[in-house]
Amino acid sequence: MLTGFRTEPMWWHERFREYGCRLTVARQAILNVLGKTSKHLSAEEIYLQVHKIYPSSGLSTIYRTLELLLQVGAISKFDFGDGRARYELIKDEKNKNQHHHHLVCMNCNRAINYTDFIDEEKEFLDKIENNLSNKYNFKIMKHFIQFYGLCGNCRGKK
């Protein structure tokens, strides 16, 4: 048994069954790495952490598994403009489609989750989605908004 792994079932266990997939040790390792961080990790960063616990894992396995986890809906993928895809665990199926946006520092590439919307922001985003849906006859399933600038640490250094 590998140490540091969760044993309690998570919501995505059922999703794996629906897709006819097994929850292998490698898949569980990646999910656990993503579940233990608030950072948005690249495939290479995930590989380095998984490899410490599960040395037989290779980078190609990490990439294939990340694609499967995206299909199953257990993780989200982001591009913050630094040339690397970043991944985040969807921790709760009920909040799977919960709006959250990112503030991305253009200096240190730090990405901050922004989820504490005020009512006016929610109304504004709902209005935009409804208008776009009606204007283009398009059913919007989800959206990602990223704001780029300088974080407090980097602003203080400049």
C-alpha positions in Angstrom: 0.0 0.0 0.0 1.4 3.4 -0.9 1.6 5.9 1.9 -0.1 9.3 1.8 -3.1 8.2 -0.2 -6.7 8.7 0.7 -8.8 5.7 1.2 -12.2 7.3 1.5 -14.3 7.3 -1.7 -14.5 10.6 -3.5 -17.3 11.7 -5.9 -15.3 10.9 -8.9 -15.0 7.1 -8.0 -18.5 6.7 -9.4 -17.5 8.7 -12.6 -14.7 6.2 -13.2 -17.2 3.4 -13.1 -19.6 5.2 -15.4 -16.7 5.6 -17.9 -15.7 1.9 -17.5 -12.4 2.9 -16.0 -10.6 1.6 -12.9 -9.1 3.9 -10.3 -5.5 2.7 -10.6 -2.7 3.6 -8.2 -1.2 6.0 -10.7 -4.6 7.8 -11.2 -5.1 7.9 -7.4 -1.6 9.3 -6.9 -2.3 12.2 -9.3 -5.7 13.0 -7.7 -4.1 13.0 -4.3 -1.3 15.3 -5.4 -3.9 17.7 -6.8 -6.0 17.3 -3.8 -3.3 18.4 -1.4 -2.4 21.7 -3.0 -4.1 25.0 -3.7 -1.6 25.6 -6.5 -2.4 25.0 -10.2 0.3 22.4 -11.1 1.7 21.6 -14.5 2.1 18.0 -15.7 5.8 18.2 -14.9 5.2 19.4 -11.3 2.6 16.6 -10.8 5.1 14.1 -12.2 7.8 15.2 -9.8 5.5 14.8 -6.8 3.9 11.5 -7.9 7.3 10.0 -8.8 8.5 10.5 -5.2 5.7 8.2 -4.0 5.2 6.0 -7.0 8.7 5.7 -8.7 7.5 3.5 -11.6 5.3 6.3 -13.0 6.6 8.0 -16.1 5.8 11.4 -17.5 3.9 9.9 -20.4 1.7 8.1 -17.9 1.0 11.4 -16.2 0.0 13.1 -19.5 -2.3 10.2 -20.5 -3.8 10.1 -17.0 -4.4 13.9 -17.0 -6.3 13.6 -20.3 -8.5 10.8 -18.8 -9.1 12.8 -15.6 -10.3 15.7 -17.8 -12.7 13.4 -19.7 -14.1 12.0 -16.5 -14.5 15.5 -15.2 -12.4 15.1 -12.1 -10.0 17.9 -12.9 -9.9 21.2 -14.8 -7.2 22.4 -17.1 -6.1 26.1 -17.4 -3.7 28.1 -19.6 -2.3 31.1 -17.8 -0.1 32.2 -20.7 3.2 30.7 -19.5 3.3 28.0 -22.1 2.3 25.2 -19.7 -1.1 23.7 -19.0 -2.1 23.8 -15.4 -4.4 21.5 -13.6 -6.8 21.7 -10.6 -8.8 19.0 -8.8 -12.6 19.4 -8.8 -13.1 18.6 -5.1 -16.9 18.5 -5.0 -19.2 17.3 -7.7 -21.9 19.7 -6.5 -19.6 22.6 -7.1 -18.1 21.2 -10.3 -19.6 24.0 -12.3 -19.1 26.7 -9.6 -17.8 29.9 -11.0 -14.2 30.7 -10.0 -11.9 32.9 -11.9 -8.2 33.5 -11.6 -5.9 36.5 -11.0 -2.6 35.7 -12.7 0.6 37.5 -11.9 2.5 38.3 -15.1 5.8 38.4 -13.2 5.8 35.3 -10.9 3.0 33.4 -12.7 1.1 32.9 -9.4 -2.6 32.2 -10.0 -5.0 33.2 -7.3 -8.5 31.5 -7.3 -11.2 34.1 -7.1 -14.5 32.7 -5.8 -15.9 35.2 -3.4 -18.2 37.0 -5.8 -20.6 39.7 -4.6 -24.2 39.7 -5.8 -23.6 42.4 -8.4 -20.7 40.3 -10.0 -22.9 37.2 -10.2 -25.8 39.1 -11.8 -23.4 40.7 -14.3 -21.9 37.4 -15.3 -25.3 35.8 -15.6 -26.5 38.6 -17.7 -23.4 38.3 -20.0 -24.0 34.5 -20.3 -27.7 34.9 -21.1 -27.1 37.7 -23.7 -24.4 35.6 -25.4 -26.6 32.5 -25.4 -29.5 34.3 -26.9 -27.4 36.4 -29.4 -25.6 33.3 -30.8 -28.1 30.6 -30.0 -25.4 28.9 -28.0 -25.8 26.9 -24.8 -23.0 28.0 -22.5 -21.9 25.2 -20.2 -19.1 26.9 -18.3 -16.6 29.7 -18.7 -13.2 30.8 -17.5 -12.1 34.3 -16.8 -8.6 35.3 -16.0 -7.3 38.7 -15.0 -3.6 39.4 -15.6 -1.6 41.9 -13.6 0.9 42.0 -10.7 0.4 40.4 -7.3 1.1 42.3 -4.1 4.6 40.7 -3.7 5.7 41.6 -7.3 4.2 45.1 -7.2 6.3 45.7 -4.1 9.4 44.6 -5.9 9.0 47.0 -8.8 
